[in-house]
Amino acid sequence: MPKAWIQQRKKDYYYKKAKEEKYRSRAAYKLLQAIEKYHFMKSGDVVVDLGAAPGGWIQAARKIVGSKGFILGVDLKPIEPFSQTNVRPTIGDLTEPATLRQILSTLPRKADAVTSDASPNISGIWEVDHARQIDLAEQSLNIALETLRSSGSFFVKVFEGDMLNDFIAKIREHFQVVRIIKPKASRAKSSELFILGMRLKKALD
Ligand SMILES: C[S@@+](CC[C@H](N)C(=O)[O-])C[C@H]1O[C@@H](n2cnc3c(N)ncnc32)[C@H](O)[C@@H]1O
């Protein structure tokens, strides 16, 4: 990691807060802020978190769903285990059909919310990174459509770019309410945005 980047990170408000509050990533606050505003996750919910390593969103979701909920986290990379028994970190590639089968067989029932913070390795070529990100977001949407209950919610990271409007249109086809969100914890200079689809129109059987 470049030295300047490490220095910059140490000064960052949410980085320090995450260290103090023992979140595994500053990204946890992006999810918490979105939930605080739109209330799309609650106590007792079943949640699937895609692109979950190192586990900040899992911790944030666990805080909301509590001991009666269930969280399945999926990432290419291993996620350090959690002490709570209702949190299941697993290794999986969200673009592989086997991962969907694994998710469906692990969930205690259909999910109330699917979240995805999955990001490709950044190449630095803007169009390439945008296209890869949208691809991961679309694959996450497919998993959401297969695993959510009717009226469930989908919260996904995207990068701004030409393909974004078509992706948002796809979300609108399936969800009654759609919001585009830039949480405070998301750096202003980052092109990341989050799309929230609420009230899935019809769950698959
Ligand atoms: C920004 S990080 C997620 C941070 C996480 N939300 C947190 O709060 O700790 C993005 C993650 O997406 C994962 N990822 C990228 N492509 C993936 C894929 N095809 N399947 C599963 N995970 C993937 C990466 O391995 C990386 O850990």
The ligand as a MOL file (V3000), in Angstrom:
LIG
                    3D

  0  0  0     0  0            999 V3000
M  V30 BEGIN CTAB
M  V30 COUNTS 27 29 0 0 0
M  V30 BEGIN ATOM
M  V30 1 C -15.1740 -3.5450 -0.4410 0
M  V30 2 S -14.9240 -5.2340 -0.0390 0 CHG=1
M  V30 3 C -16.3080 -5.5570 1.0120 0
M  V30 4 C -16.2070 -4.9450 2.3790 0
M  V30 5 C -17.2840 -5.4250 3.3120 0
M  V30 6 N -18.6040 -4.9220 2.9440 0
M  V30 7 C -17.0040 -5.0170 4.7370 0
M  V30 8 O -17.7100 -4.1390 5.2460 0
M  V30 9 O -16.1060 -5.5880 5.3620 0 CHG=-1
M  V30 10 C -15.3760 -6.0380 -1.5260 0
M  V30 11 C -15.2890 -7.5460 -1.4780 0
M  V30 12 O -15.8910 -8.0960 -2.6680 0
M  V30 13 C -15.3050 -9.3640 -2.8360 0
M  V30 14 N -15.6040 -9.9290 -4.1640 0
M  V30 15 C -15.2100 -9.4690 -5.3760 0
M  V30 16 N -15.6490 -10.2700 -6.3520 0
M  V30 17 C -16.3500 -11.2710 -5.7510 0
M  V30 18 C -17.0250 -12.4240 -6.2420 0
M  V30 19 N -17.0830 -12.7080 -7.5360 0
M  V30 20 N -17.6370 -13.2380 -5.3420 0
M  V30 21 C -17.5790 -12.9740 -4.0160 0
M  V30 22 N -16.9340 -11.8880 -3.4870 0
M  V30 23 C -16.3260 -11.0570 -4.3490 0
M  V30 24 C -13.8170 -9.0900 -2.6180 0
M  V30 25 O -13.1070 -10.2880 -2.3440 0
M  V30 26 C -13.8570 -8.1090 -1.4430 0
M  V30 27 O -13.6270 -8.7660 -0.2250 0
M  V30 END ATOM
M  V30 BEGIN BOND
M  V30 1 1 1 2
M  V30 2 1 2 3
M  V30 3 1 2 10
M  V30 4 1 3 4
M  V30 5 1 4 5
M  V30 6 1 5 6
M  V30 7 1 5 7
M  V30 8 2 7 8
M  V30 9 1 7 9
M  V30 10 1 10 11
M  V30 11 1 11 12
M  V30 12 1 11 26
M  V30 13 1 12 13
M  V30 14 1 13 14
M  V30 15 1 13 24
M  V30 16 1 14 15
M  V30 17 1 14 23
M  V30 18 2 15 16
M  V30 19 1 16 17
M  V30 20 1 17 18
M  V30 21 2 17 23
M  V30 22 1 18 19
M  V30 23 2 18 20
M  V30 24 1 20 21
M  V30 25 2 21 22
M  V30 26 1 22 23
M  V30 27 1 24 25
M  V30 28 1 24 26
M  V30 29 1 26 27
M  V30 END BOND
M  V30 END CTAB
M  END
